[in-house]
């Protein structure tokens, strides 16, 4: 994150993520530590790609790094 988010901001990000993921049929994990976020997204490739584009367009972010992609048979 460009600035360290306060608890209210983290709450808002989590609420938006849950809403968007529910709408798109995605599951995953969001971890926050200081100014760093780690997110895992599970779902159809087209939908995870669209979520990734949306996340990258958010001006609160910078220096995004995609750690990997792999096909899974069951969601964790």
Buried (B, 14 or more C-beta within 10 A) or exposed (E): BEEEBEEEBBEEBEEEBEEBBEEBEBEBEBEBEEEEBEBEBBBEEEBBEBBBEEBEEEEEEEEEEEEEEEEEEEEE
